[in-house]
Amino acid sequence: MGMCRSCPGMLRYSVEDTGPVACISWTPDNCAFAVGWKFRGLTVWSVSGCRLMCTIRQTGSNSASSPMVKPNALKFEPLMGGTSHIQWDDNGYKLFAVEESLSERVLAFSFAKCCLNRGLSGTTYSHQVLYGDDRILLVQPDDADELKLLHLNVPVSYISQNWPVLHVVASNDGMYLAVAGSHGLVLYDLRNKRWRFFGDVTQEQKIQCKGLLWLGKIVIVCNYVESSNTYELLFFPKYHLDYSSLLYRKPLLGRPIVMDVFQDYVLVTYSPFDVHIFHVVILGELSPASNPVLQLSTVRELSIMSPKSPPVSMRFIPEQPDKGVLKQETNGSSGLSSEQPSRCLILRTNGELSVLDMDDGHEHALTNSVELFWVTCSQFEEKGSLIKEVSWLDYGHRGMQVWYPSHGADPFKQEDFLQLDPELEFDREVYPLGLLPNVGVVVGVSQRMSFSTAEFPCFEPSPQAQTILHCLLRHLLQRDKIEEALRLANLSVEKPHFSHCLEWLLFTVFDADISRPSASKNQVPQKVDYPKKSLLEKTCDLLRNFPEYMDVVVSVARKTDGRHWADLFSAAGRSTEMFEECFQRRWYRTAACYILVIAKFEGPAVSQYCALRLLQATLDESLYELAGELVRFLLRSGRDFENATSDSEKLSPRFLGYFLFRSPYKRQSSDLKSNSMKELSPHIASVMNILESHASYLMSGKELSKLVAFVKGTQFDLVEYLQRERLGSARLENFASALELIGQKLQMNTLQSRLDAEFLLAHMCSVKFKEWIVVLATLLRRAEVLVDLFRHDLRLWKAYSITLQSHDVFREYLDLLNMLEEQLCSVSDLTLQNGPLS
């Protein structure tokens, strides 16, 4: 066993939390093992070190605190007192554990298995499948391409007599599942949601299934005949499970250890290493109405003498696509010509992966420490497949590795074929199941803990997805397959992860470019008629075809050191031109990100000009948070420009964070406070002019909710503005019309409008702006504010009272008026007389 990779979720737990290992138990198939800790909990790992399950309650990934949870939550964690004994059942579906301090109780944890594309069952490509002892778990994308886990219970009428589930394989078209228990098998139609059984139970009991394969519309059963201690292949059509419809029975020479199928060819391997390949021909139509005949012939036999470990999986490697000729589908088993594959991949029990040339028996070692592999070339011929440019993938303790096709004379010895992709890194708590070709992702599963009122949490499998699109695009660009890369990218445009893939592609290419030794980058290029484009330039050329390009480039710039921006933008384009395009398309958030780049390459004067244009545009669009960021940038860079500080200070990473990652202000900014515009520098005066002009526009139109958002977003000094504009844009000409208009603008039945009115009232009170105080306090029914105002100004009260009484539109305020009159009478014995309010 190789050393387990460290698990991020466990790094926050020390030996003081778990204690030493108390017990270890391997699954019956040796694919995973459980570890019980002496002080607390148990954990299950795969043979490659992927953490599959852990009872210890996990803290948040960003938590830097102690992993110990609150005492009242400890009852929701099993084996809190340590684990004394663990044991798997005979089939590896349940793990039994005994807690150190509660030896009279046995806990049972149920597990689901993944189809490990090894042994005598075929590989499931179209669906990712897990299976428990009595159910199937299908991983499927929903309408939004989010992965969901569908539980499919095997019918009780079958599983009660043939428990547990032992083999599950999906058909090539993804429409059928073949499921076998201890005897017989059942088929499930995924499209029509119907099960198909053996009609004769005695026939079902004659079958002890040791493996399943799909060959088009035919299910192949590897059957153990107990009475004669022999093995055979049974070929059943999917439309009828009955011996009367049996297409062929093939006796085998002994117990097979590995099987595979590709198109019309079936591979069977016996111990120690004898390989037989059969060719299947079907005469007639595969349907209940006809009488098809299946012919099977042996086309190859190899007996390989090797001291190596025995194989646990073998998969045909299809011939290169350009060698095959498309033909019409006549028998339903294949859409390609039946050209016999001459090579296959072999995975041995020790984790060694190699290619076997079945023409000469030569075996070429590829890598080691492999747990799983998937042959993908020519497996997905349907429209929309995103992974045709991959030969296969493998998974082991190094993580996921992608193997690309090569079209050299000897395609399995080319250096570029052996190139591994370091970018496809799975979380070490996600176990890969396979691929979804039409989504372009590798599908995995991880543990999720859900808590309820039960004593213990539920340990649920949760599907995860890892995109490989950026790996494929980079591979194509490296080989100058520009049109293929564009076609692949266009197939993925609607996928939810598309923008992320483009960003990751550019980042990895750019990071590799700047990480190259400086000597190789500074070499004098040889004179050529047409200089070859760098991979970075080709990547930018590809990305320019998509509207995400502007955002992707600046996002990559934000993730890298500003010292390398010149390399990026020499390939991506001039920053001012990219800003202008974003500005014209009204992508203001992206345009704002380019201003810092412009400051570095074009200088502060150009960046300030761009920022001022953008500030005006964001104010016009009421994007006040973004406007606030621009204001702070302009004020900061204006001061730096005035003080003539160095470029390095102006463009430090600290400044990048100041502009792009603004923290909420707790106080009113002093940058915009000034007794006179004349005292301000030209840079700050320009900002103030734009802000004041917008404030006057909002105040004149009584767009008060926008005014509040504007003040909060830009830290505009509203108090100083009101003092100056008391007789200008902030003046209210007539109380009655102002109350009616502002009441329409600020709907007091919504919480946000009331909060906005409270915000404005506080500012009006601070500058003693009576006209606004009366209107806002009336809308808010703030009687205490009105009483305090009117007790010192009875003329204002008289005018206020007669105005509300003389307009029908203000009837809703008559109860407020009566309340005010009572409170004013209590503080004054004066006789109140009515008068007009102008």
C-alpha positions in Angstrom: 0.0 0.0 0.0 1.3 3.4 -1.0 1.4 6.3 1.4 -2.0 8.0 1.7 -2.2 11.5 0.5 -3.0 14.1 3.1 -6.6 15.0 3.4 -7.4 18.7 3.7 -10.4 18.0 5.9 -8.3 16.1 8.4 -5.5 18.6 8.6 -7.3 20.5 11.4 -7.3 17.4 13.6 -4.2 16.5 15.5 -3.3 13.2 17.1 -4.6 14.7 20.4 -8.1 14.7 18.8 -8.1 11.2 17.3 -5.5 9.3 19.3 -3.5 6.5 17.7 -4.9 3.9 15.3 -6.9 1.3 17.2 -7.9 -1.0 14.3 -7.8 -1.3 10.5 -10.1 -3.3 8.2 -9.9 -3.8 4.5 -12.9 -4.3 2.2 -13.3 -7.8 0.7 -12.1 -6.5 -2.7 -9.1 -4.6 -1.2 -10.2 -1.4 -2.8 -10.7 0.6 0.4 -9.9 0.3 4.1 -11.3 1.6 7.4 -9.3 3.0 10.2 -10.7 3.2 13.8 -9.1 5.8 16.1 -8.5 5.1 19.8 -9.9 8.5 21.1 -12.4 9.5 18.5 -14.1 8.4 15.3 -13.3 6.3 12.2 -12.3 7.1 8.6 -12.4 5.2 5.3 -9.9 5.7 2.5 -9.6 4.3 -1.0 -6.4 2.5 -1.8 -5.1 5.7 -3.4 -5.6 7.8 -0.3 -8.9 9.5 -1.2 -10.9 10.0 2.0 -14.3 8.4 1.3 -15.9 8.8 4.7 -15.2 10.3 8.1 -17.4 10.3 11.2 -15.6 13.2 12.8 -17.7 16.3 12.4 -15.9 18.7 10.1 -15.4 22.4 10.7 -15.6 25.0 8.0 -12.8 25.0 5.5 -11.9 28.6 6.4 -12.0 28.0 10.1 -8.7 28.5 12.0 -10.2 27.6 15.3 -10.0 24.4 17.2 -11.8 21.5 15.5 -13.6 20.6 18.7 -17.3 21.2 18.4 -19.7 22.5 21.1 -20.4 19.9 23.9 -24.2 19.8 23.1 -23.3 18.9 19.5 -21.2 15.9 20.4 -24.2 13.6 20.6 -24.6 14.0 16.9 -21.2 12.4 16.2 -20.9 8.6 16.4 -17.9 6.9 18.0 -17.1 10.0 20.0 -15.5 7.8 22.6 -13.1 6.1 20.2 -13.4 2.9 18.1 -12.4 -0.5 19.5 -13.4 -2.9 16.7 -14.4 -2.6 13.0 -15.4 -5.2 10.5 -16.7 -5.2 6.9 -19.5 -7.6 5.8 -18.8 -10.3 3.2 -19.8 -8.0 0.3 -18.4 -4.7 1.5 -21.7 -3.0 1.8 -21.7 -2.4 5.6 -19.0 -1.5 8.0 -19.7 -2.5 11.6 -18.0 -0.6 14.5 -18.0 -0.8 18.2 -17.4 2.2 20.3 -14.7 2.0 23.0 -17.0 3.2 25.8 -20.2 1.5 24.6 -19.1 -2.1 23.8 -22.7 -3.4 24.1 -23.8 -1.5 21.0 -22.7 -2.2 17.4 -23.0 0.6 14.8 -23.6 -0.2 11.1 -22.6 2.2 8.3 -24.0 1.5 4.8 -21.9 2.0 1.8 -22.4 2.2 -2.0 -19.9 0.9 -4.5 -18.9 2.5 -7.8 -18.6 0.5 -11.0 -14.8 0.0 -10.9 -14.4 -0.8 -14.6 -12.5 -3.9 -13.7 -13.0 -7.6 -13.6 -15.8 -9.2 -15.5 -18.2 -6.3 -15.8 -18.2 -3.7 -18.5 -17.4 0.0 -18.2 -20.3 2.4 -17.7 -19.7 5.6 -19.8 -23.1 7.1 -20.4 -24.1 7.1 -16.7 -22.2 7.3 -13.5 -23.5 4.6 -11.3 -23.2 3.7 -7.6 -25.0 0.7 -6.2 -25.9 -0.4 -2.7 -27.0 -3.9 -1.6 -30.6 -3.2 -2.7 -30.5 0.0 -4.9 -28.9 1.9 -7.7 -27.7 5.5 -7.4 -27.5 7.3 -10.7 -25.6 10.6 -11.1 -27.4 12.7 -13.6 -27.2 16.4 -14.7 -30.5 18.3 -14.3 -31.7 21.1 -16.7 -29.1 23.5 -15.3 -26.3 20.9 -15.6 -26.1 20.6 -11.9 -25.4 17.0 -10.8 -28.1 15.2 -8.8 -28.1 11.7 -7.3 -31.2 9.6 -8.1 -32.0 6.6 -5.9 -33.5 3.7 -7.8 -34.7 0.8 -5.7 -34.4 -2.7 -7.2 -37.9 -4.3 -7.1 -38.5 -6.3 -3.9 -39.9 -9.2 -6.0 -36.3 -9.7 -7.3 -34.0 -8.5 -4.7 -35.7 -10.3 -1.8 -34.8 -13.6 -3.4 -31.5 -12.6 -4.9 -30.0 -10.2 -2.4 -27.5 -8.4 -2.7 -26.8 -6.5 -5.9 -23.5 -7.7 -7.3 -23.2 -6.2 -10.8 -24.5 -3.1 -12.5 -23.7 -1.9 -16.1 -25.4 0.7 -18.3 -25.9 0.1 -22.0 -23.8 2.1 -24.5 -26.8 4.4 -25.4 -27.5 5.0 -21.7 -31.0 3.8 -22.0 -30.8 0.5 -20.1 -29.3 -0.8 -16.9 -28.4 -4.5 -16.3 -28.5 -5.5 -12.7 -27.6 -8.9 -11.3 -27.9 -10.2 -7.7 -26.9 -13.7 -6.5 -29.1 -15.3 -9.2 -30.5 -14.1 -12.5 -30.6 -10.5 -13.6 -33.1 -7.7 -14.3 -33.1 -4.9 -16.8 -34.3 -1.3 -16.2 -35.5 0.9 -19.0 -34.4 4.4 -18.0 -36.5 6.2 -20.6 -39.8 4.4 -19.8 -38.9 3.7 -16.1 -39.8 0.0 -16.4 -38.2 -3.1 -15.1 -37.8 -6.3 -17.1 -37.6 -9.7 -15.4 -37.2 -13.3 -16.2 -40.7 -14.7 -16.7 -39.6 -18.1 -15.5 -38.1 -18.1 -11.9 -36.5 -21.5 -12.5 -34.5 -20.0 -15.4 -33.5 -17.1 -13.2 -32.2 -19.5 -10.5 -30.0 -21.3 -13.1 -28.0 -18.1 -13.6 -25.2 -17.2 -11.1 -23.9 -14.0 -12.7 -20.2 -13.3 -12.4 -20.0 -10.5 -14.8 -22.1 -8.3 -17.3 -21.3 -6.7 -20.6 -23.4 -4.8 -23.1 -22.9 -5.4 -26.8 -25.3 -2.9 -28.5 -28.9 -4.2 -27.8 -27.5 -7.5 -26.3 -26.6 -8.1 -22.7 -23.8 -10.7 -22.2 -23.9 -12.6 -18.9 -20.9 -14.5 -17.6 -22.6 -17.4 -15.9 -21.2 -19.9 -13.4 -22.7 -23.4 -13.8 -22.4 -24.8 -10.3 -23.4 -28.4 -11.3 -20.4 -28.7 -13.6 -18.1 -26.1 -12.1 -17.8 -24.4 -15.5 -18.3 -20.9 -16.9 -20.2 -19.7 -20.0 -21.3 -16.6 -21.8 -25.0 -16.1 -22.4 -26.2 -13.7 -25.0 -29.7 -12.3 -24.3 -31.6 -9.6 -26.3 -32.6 -6.8 -24.1 -36.3 -7.1 -25.2 -36.8 -10.6 -23.8 -35.1 -12.3 -20.8 -35.9 -15.9 -21.5 -33.9 -19.0 -22.6 -36.3 -19.2 -25.6 -34.8 -16.0 -26.9 -31.2 -16.9 -26.0 -29.1 -15.8 -29.0 -26.0 -17.8 -28.1 -24.3 -19.9 -25.4 -20.5 -19.9 -25.4 -18.7 -22.3 -23.0 -15.5 -20.9 -21.6 -12.3 -22.8 -21.0 -12.1 -21.9 -17.3 -12.8 -19.1 -14.8 -12.3 -15.8 -16.6 -10.6 -13.0 -14.7 -11.1 -10.0 -17.0 -13.7 -9.2 -19.8 -14.3 -6.3 -22.1 -16.3 -5.5 -25.2 -15.9 -2.9 -28.0 -18.4 -2.7 -30.9 -18.5 -6.3 -32.2 -15.5 -7.7 -30.3 -15.5 -9.4 -26.9 -12.3 -10.0 -24.9 -12.0 -12.7 -22.3 -8.9 -13.3 -20.3 -8.1 -16.4 -18.2 -5.5 -17.0 -15.5 -2.6 -16.7 -15.6 -2.7 -14.5 -18.8 -4.4 -16.1 -21.7 -6.3 -13.7 -23.9 -9.1 -14.8 -26.3 -10.9 -12.3 -28.6 -14.3 -13.2 -30.2 -16.1 -11.5 -33.0 -19.9 -11.3 -33.0 -22.0 -11.2 -36.1 -25.8 -10.8 -36.0 -27.9 -12.0 -38.9 -31.4 -10.5 -39.1 -33.0 -7.8 -37.1 -32.8 -7.7 -33.3 -36.5 -7.5 -32.5 -39.3 -9.8 -31.1 -40.9 -10.0 -34.5 -37.9 -11.5 -36.3 -35.7 -14.5 -35.7 -32.1 -13.2 -35.4 -29.1 -15.5 -35.5 -25.9 -14.7 -33.6 -22.6 -16.1 -34.9 -19.5 -16.0 -32.7 -16.0 -16.8 -33.9 -12.6 -16.7 -32.2 -10.3 -14.2 -34.0 -7.3 -14.1 -31.7 -5.7 -16.2 -29.0 -2.7 -15.1 -27.0 -0.9 -16.8 -24.2 1.4 -14.3 -22.5 4.2 -15.5 -20.3 4.9 -12.7 -17.8 6.2 -12.5 -14.2 4.1 -9.4 -13.6 1.0 -9.2 -11.4 -2.3 -10.5 -12.9 -4.6 -8.0 -14.6 -7.6 -6.6 -12.9 -8.9 -4.7 -15.9 -8.3 -4.7 -19.7 -9.9 -2.3 -22.2 -9.7 -2.3 -26.0 -8.0 0.7 -27.5 -10.0 1.6 -30.7 -8.0 2.2 -33.8 -7.4 5.8 -34.8 -10.7 7.4 -36.1 -9.2 8.1 -39.6 -8.7 4.4 -40.1 -12.4 3.5 -39.7 -15.0 4.0 -42.3 -18.5 5.0 -41.4 -21.2 2.6 -42.3 -25.0 2.2 -41.9 -26.1 0.5 -38.7 -27.5 -2.8 -39.8 -27.6 -4.9 -36.8 -27.9 -2.4 -34.0 -24.6 -3.3 -32.4 -22.3 -0.8 -33.9 -22.2 2.5 -35.8 -18.6 2.1 -36.9 -16.9 -0.5 -39.1 -15.9 -3.5 -37.1 -12.2 -3.1 -37.4 -10.6 -5.3 -34.8 -8.6 -3.3 -32.2 -5.0 -4.4 -32.1 -4.1 -2.9 -28.7 -5.6 -2.9 -25.2 -4.8 -1.2 -21.9 -4.0 -3.4 -19.0 -4.2 -2.5 -15.3 -2.6 -4.9 -13.0 -3.2 -5.6 -9.3 -0.1 -3.7 -8.4 -1.4 -0.5 -10.1 0.8 -0.7 -13.2 -0.8 0.6 -16.4 0.5 -0.6 -19.7 -0.4 -1.0 -23.4 -0.5 -4.5 -24.9 0.1 -4.9 -28.6 -2.0 -7.9 -29.5 -0.3 -8.4 -32.9 3.2 -9.2 -31.4 2.4 -9.7 -27.7 4.7 -6.8 -26.8 3.7 -4.8 -23.6 4.7 -1.2 -23.2 4.6 0.1 -19.6 3.1 3.6 -19.1 2.8 4.4 -15.5 2.2 3.0 -12.0 0.1 3.5 -8.9 -3.1 3.6 -10.9 -6.4 2.7 -9.3 -8.9 3.5 -12.1 -8.7 4.3 -15.7 -11.2 5.2 -18.5 -10.6 4.7 -22.2 -12.5 7.5 -23.8 -11.3 7.6 -27.5 -14.1 6.6 -29.9 -16.4 5.9 -27.0 -18.5 9.0 -27.6 -19.6 9.4 -31.2 -22.8 11.3 -30.4 -23.1 15.0 -31.4 -21.9 17.4 -28.7 -19.2 15.2 -27.1 -16.5 17.4 -25.5 -13.9 14.7 -24.9 -13.0 13.2 -28.3 -9.5 14.6 -27.9 -8.7 12.4 -25.0 -7.3 8.9 -25.2 -7.9 7.9 -21.6 -7.8 9.2 -18.1 -6.4 7.5 -15.0 -6.7 8.0 -11.3 -4.2 7.1 -8.5 -2.4 8.7 -5.6 -1.2 11.5 -7.9 -4.8 12.4 -8.7 -6.4 12.5 -12.1 -4.1 12.3 -15.2 -5.2 12.9 -18.9 -3.6 11.0 -21.8 -3.9 12.7 -25.2 -3.9 11.0 -28.6 -0.9 11.2 -30.8 -0.9 10.7 -34.6 2.7 9.8 -35.0 4.0 6.7 -36.7 4.0 4.8 -33.4 1.3 6.7 -31.5 2.0 5.0 -28.1 5.6 6.0 -27.9 5.4 9.6 -28.8 6.5 12.1 -26.1 3.4 14.2 -26.5 1.3 11.1 -26.0 2.9 10.6 -22.6 2.4 14.2 -21.5 0.4 14.3 -18.3 -1.8 17.2 -17.4 -1.0 18.7 -14.0 -4.0 21.0 -14.0 -6.7 18.5 -13.5 -6.6 18.2 -9.7 -9.5 16.8 -7.8 -10.2 17.6 -4.2 -8.7 14.8 -2.2 -12.1 14.1 -0.6 -13.8 13.5 -4.0 -13.6 10.1 -5.6 -13.9 10.0 -9.4 -16.6 7.9 -11.0 -16.2 8.7 -14.7 -17.1 11.3 -17.3 -20.1 13.1 -18.7 -19.0 13.7 -22.3 -21.7 16.2 -23.2 -21.0 18.4 -20.2 -17.2 18.1 -20.4 -16.6 17.2 -16.8 -15.2 14.4 -14.7 -17.8 13.3 -12.2 -16.9 12.4 -8.6 -18.6 11.8 -5.3 -17.8 12.9 -1.8 -19.3 12.6 1.7 -21.9 15.1 2.9 -23.2 15.1 6.4 -26.8 16.1 7.1 -28.1 16.7 10.6 -31.6 16.0 11.7 -33.3 15.2 15.0 -31.9 11.7 14.9 -29.1 10.7 17.3 -26.5 10.6 14.5 -26.0 12.5 11.2 -26.7 11.0 7.8 -23.6 10.3 5.8 -24.8 11.0 2.2 -22.9 10.7 -1.1 -22.8 14.0 -2.9 -21.9 14.2 -6.6 -19.2 16.7 -7.6 -17.9 17.9 -11.1 -14.5 18.8 -12.3 -14.3 20.4 -15.7 -11.6 19.3 -18.2 -12.4 21.7 -20.9 -9.5 24.0 -20.2 -7.1 21.0 -20.4 -8.5 19.9 -23.8 -8.4 23.4 -25.3 -4.8 23.9 -24.2 -3.9 20.5 -25.7 -5.4 21.5 -29.0 -3.8 24.9 -29.1 -0.4 23.4 -28.3 -0.8 21.3 -31.5 -2.0 24.2 -33.6 -5.4 22.7 -33.9 -7.0 26.1 -33.9 -10.3 25.2 -35.7 -10.8 22.2 -33.5 -10.3 24.2 -30.4 -12.8 26.8 -31.5 -15.3 24.2 -32.4 -14.9 22.5 -29.0 -15.2 25.9 -27.2 -18.4 26.7 -29.2 -19.9 23.4 -28.1 -19.4 24.4 -24.5 -20.7 28.0 -24.6 -24.0 27.2 -22.9 -22.3 25.2 -20.1 -22.5 26.9 -16.7 -18.7 26.5 -16.2 -17.7 27.9 -19.5 -16.4 31.3 -18.3 -14.5 29.7 -15.5 -12.9 27.3 -18.0 -11.7 30.2 -20.2 -10.2 32.0 -17.3 -8.5 28.9 -16.0 -7.1 28.2 -19.5 -5.6 31.7 -19.8 -4.3 31.6 -16.3 -2.5 28.3 -16.7 -1.0 29.2 -20.0 0.1 32.7 -18.7 1.4 31.2 -15.5 3.5 28.7 -17.4 4.7 31.4 -19.7 6.0 33.7 -17.0 7.4 30.7 -15.0 9.7 29.6 -17.8 13.4 30.3 -17.1 14.3 33.8 -18.1 17.2 32.6 -20.3 14.9 30.8 -22.7 12.5 33.8 -22.8 15.4 36.2 -23.6 16.9 34.1 -26.4 17.2 36.0 -29.7 14.5 34.4 -32.0 15.6 33.0 -35.3 14.6 35.0 -38.4 11.6 33.4 -40.0 9.2 34.7 -42.6 6.2 34.1 -40.4 7.1 34.2 -36.7 5.3 31.4 -34.9 2.8 32.6 -32.3 3.3 31.7 -28.7 0.8 29.5 -26.9 -0.3 32.7 -24.9 -1.0 34.5 -28.2 -2.9 31.6 -29.6 -5.0 31.3 -26.4 -5.9 35.0 -26.6 -6.8 34.7 -30.2 -9.2 31.8 -29.3 -10.7 33.7 -26.4 -11.4 36.8 -28.5 -14.2 34.9 -30.2 -16.3 35.0 -27.0 -17.8 37.9 -25.1 -16.2 36.7 -21.9 -12.8 37.7 -23.2 -12.6 41.1 -21.6 -13.6 39.9 -18.2 -11.4 36.8 -18.4 -8.2 38.8 -19.2 -8.6 41.3 -16.4 -9.6 38.5 -14.0 -6.3 36.8 -14.8 -4.4 40.1 -14.3 -5.9 40.4 -10.9 -4.6 37.0 -9.9 -1.0 37.7 -11.0 1.8 40.0 -10.1 1.6 43.4 -11.8 5.3 43.0 -12.8 4.1 40.5 -15.4 1.2 42.4 -16.8 3.3 43.6 -19.8 3.6 40.0 -21.0 -0.1 39.4 -20.6 -1.3 42.5 -22.4 1.2 42.3 -25.2 -0.7 39.2 -26.2 -4.2 40.2 -25.0 -4.3 43.7 -26.4 -3.9 47.4 -25.3 -5.5 48.1 -22.0 -7.1 51.4 -23.2 -8.7 49.7 -26.2 -10.1 46.9 -24.1 -11.4 49.5 -21.6 -13.1 51.4 -24.5 -14.8 48.3 -25.7 -16.1 47.4 -22.3 -17.3 51.1 -21.9 -19.1 51.0 -25.2 -20.8 47.7 -24.3 -21.7 49.1 -20.9 -19.7 46.4 -19.1 -18.9 49.0 -16.4 -17.7 46.6 -13.7 -15.2 45.0 -16.1 -14.2 48.4 -17.4 -13.4 49.6 -13.9 -11.0 46.7 -13.4 -9.0 47.9 -16.5 -8.4 51.3 -15.0 -5.6 50.1 -12.7 -3.9 48.4 -15.7 -4.2 51.7 -17.6 -2.6 53.5 -14.7 0.4 51.2 -14.9 0.9 51.4 -18.7 -0.5 54.7 -19.8 0.0 56.8 -16.6 -2.2 58.5 -14.0 -3.5 61.2 -16.3 -5.0 58.7 -18.8 -6.4 56.5 -16.0 -8.0 59.4 -14.3 -9.7 60.5 -17.5 -11.0 57.0 -18.0 -12.2 56.8 -14.4 -14.0 60.2 -14.6 -15.9 59.0 -17.8 -16.7 55.8 -16.1 -17.8 57.6 -12.9 -20.3 59.7 -14.9 -21.6 56.6 -16.7 -22.1 54.6 -13.5 -23.9 57.5 -11.8 -26.3 57.7 -14.9 -27.0 54.0 -14.5 -27.4 54.3 -10.7 -24.5 51.9 -10.0 -23.6 53.6 -6.8 -21.4 51.0 -5.2 -19.2 50.9 -8.3 -19.3 54.7 -8.4 -18.1 54.7 -4.8 -15.1 52.5 -5.7 -14.3 54.9 -8.6 -14.5 57.9 -6.4 -12.1 56.4 -3.9 -9.7 55.5 -6.7 -9.8 59.0 -8.2 -9.3 60.7 -4.8 -6.4 58.4 -3.9 -4.7 58.6 -7.3 -5.3 62.4 -7.5 -3.5 62.9 -4.2 -0.7 60.6 -5.2 -0.4 62.5 -8.5 -0.3 65.8 -6.7 2.3 64.5 -4.3 4.3 63.1 -7.2 4.9 59.8 -5.5 6.6 57.0 -7.2 4.9 54.6 -9.6 5.6 51.7 -7.4 3.7 53.3 -4.6 0.7 54.2 -6.8 0.4 50.7 -8.2 1.3 48.5 -5.3 -0.7 45.3 -4.5 -2.1 47.2 -1.5 -3.6 49.8 -3.9 -5.1 47.0 -6.0 -6.9 45.7 -3.0 -8.0 49.2 -2.0 -9.7 49.7 -5.4 -11.1 46.2 -6.1 -11.8 44.9 -2.7 -13.4 47.7 -0.8 -14.3 47.3 2.8 -17.4 49.0 4.1 -16.8 52.5 5.5 -17.8 53.0 9.1 -17.6 56.8 8.9 -18.2 59.6 6.5 -15.2 60.1 4.3 -13.3 63.3 5.0 -12.0 63.4 1.4 -15.2 65.1 0.1 -15.5 67.6 3.0 -14.4 71.1 2.2 -15.6 74.6 3.0 -15.1 75.7 -0.5 -14.6 74.2 -3.9 -11.8 76.7 -4.5 -9.7 75.0 -1.8 -9.7 71.6 -3.7 -7.1 70.5 -6.1 -8.1 70.2 -9.8 -8.3 66.4 -9.5 -10.6 66.3 -6.5 -12.6 69.3 -7.8 -13.4 67.3 -11.0 -14.8 64.5 -8.9 -16.8 66.9 -6.7 -18.3 68.6 -9.7 -19.6 65.3 -11.1 -21.0 64.2 -7.7 -22.6 67.5 -7.0 -24.2 67.6 -10.4 -25.6 64.2 -9.9 -26.9 65.0 -6.4 -28.6 68.1 -7.8 -30.2 66.0 -10.5 -31.6 63.5 -8.0 -32.7 66.3 -5.6 -34.4 68.3 -8.3 -36.4 65.2 -9.4 -37.0 64.2 -5.8 -35.5 60.7 -6.6 -34.9 60.3 -2.9 -34.3 56.6 -2.7 -31.6 56.9 -5.3 -30.2 59.9 -3.4 -29.8 57.8 -0.3 -28.1 55.0 -2.2 -25.9 57.6 -3.9 -24.8 59.1 -0.6 -24.1 55.7 1.0 -22.3 54.4 -2.0 -20.0 57.3 -2.7 -19.7 58.8 0.8 -20.9 62.1 -0.6 -21.2 64.8 2.1 -24.9 65.4 2.0 -24.9 67.8 5.0 -22.5 70.2 3.4 -24.5 70.0 0.1 -27.8 70.8 1.8 -26.4 73.8 3.6 -25.2 75.2 0.3 -28.3 74.2 -1.8 -30.9 75.3 0.8 -32.2 77.9 -1.7 -31.2 75.9 -4.8 -32.0 72.4 -5.9 -33.0 71.3 -2.4 -35.6 74.0 -1.9 -39.3 73.0 -1.5 -41.6 75.6 -3.2 -44.9 74.5 -1.7 -45.7 72.2 1.3 -48.8 70.6 -0.1 -47.3 69.7 -3.5 -44.0 68.6 -1.9 -45.8 66.3 0.6 -47.9 64.7 -2.2 -44.9 64.3 -4.6 -42.4 63.0 -2.0 -45.2 60.7 -0.6 -45.4 59.2 -4.1 -41.6 58.8 -4.5 -41.2 57.3 -1.0 -43.8 54.6 -0.5 -44.1 54.3 3.2 -45.6 50.8 3.1 -42.1 49.4 2.2 -39.4 49.0 4.8 -36.6 50.3 2.5 -38.5 53.5 1.8 -39.0 54.1 5.5 -35.4 53.5 6.1 -34.5 55.9 3.3 -36.8 58.6 4.8 -35.3 58.1 8.3 -31.8 58.6 6.8 -32.9 61.8 5.0 -34.8 63.1 8.1 -31.6 62.7 10.3 -29.6 64.8 7.8 -32.3 67.4 7.5 -32.5 67.8 11.3 -28.7 68.2 11.5 -28.9 71.2 9.2 -32.3 72.4 10.6 -34.0 72.4 7.2 -37.6 73.0 8.4 -39.4 72.5 5.1 -37.9 69.0 4.6 -38.3 68.1 8.3 -42.0 68.8 8.2 -42.6 66.7 5.1 -40.5 63.7 6.1 -41.7 63.6 9.7 -45.3 63.7 8.4 -44.7 60.8 6.0 -43.0 58.8 8.8 -45.6 60.0 11.4 -42.9 61.1 13.7 -45.1 63.1 16.0 -42.3 63.8 18.5 -40.3 65.5 15.8 -43.2 67.6 14.7 -44.3 68.6 18.2 -40.7 69.7 19.0 -40.7 71.8 15.8 -44.2 73.4 16.2 -44.0 74.3 19.9 -41.3 76.8 19.0 -43.1 78.0 15.8 -46.8 78.3 16.2 -47.3 80.1 12.9 -45.8 77.1 11.1 -48.2 74.8 13.1 -51.2 76.9 12.0 -50.2 76.8 8.4 -49.5 73.0 8.6 -52.9 72.3 10.2 -55.0 74.2 7.7 -53.2 72.8 4.8 -53.8 69.2 5.9 -57.5 69.9 6.6 -58.2 71.7 3.3 -56.9 69.0 0.9 -58.8 65.7 0.5 -55.7 63.9 -0.5 -54.3 64.4 3.0 -57.2 62.7 4.8 -55.0 59.9 6.0 -53.0 62.4 8.1 -56.1 63.7 10.1 -55.5 61.3 12.9 -51.9 62.5 13.1 -53.2 66.1 13.1 -55.5 65.3 16.1 -52.6 63.7 18.0 -50.4 66.7 17.4 -53.1 69.1 18.5 -53.6 67.2 21.8 -49.8 67.1 22.5 -49.4 70.8 21.6 -52.3 71.8 23.8 -50.7 70.0 26.7 -47.6 72.1 26.4 -49.3 75.4 25.6 -52.5 77.1 26.7 -52.5 79.5 23.7 -55.5 79.5 21.5 -54.6 78.1 18.1 -55.6 80.0 15.0 -55.5 78.7 11.4 -53.3 80.3 8.7 -52.0 79.5 5.3 -48.8 77.6 4.7 -46.8 78.7 1.7 
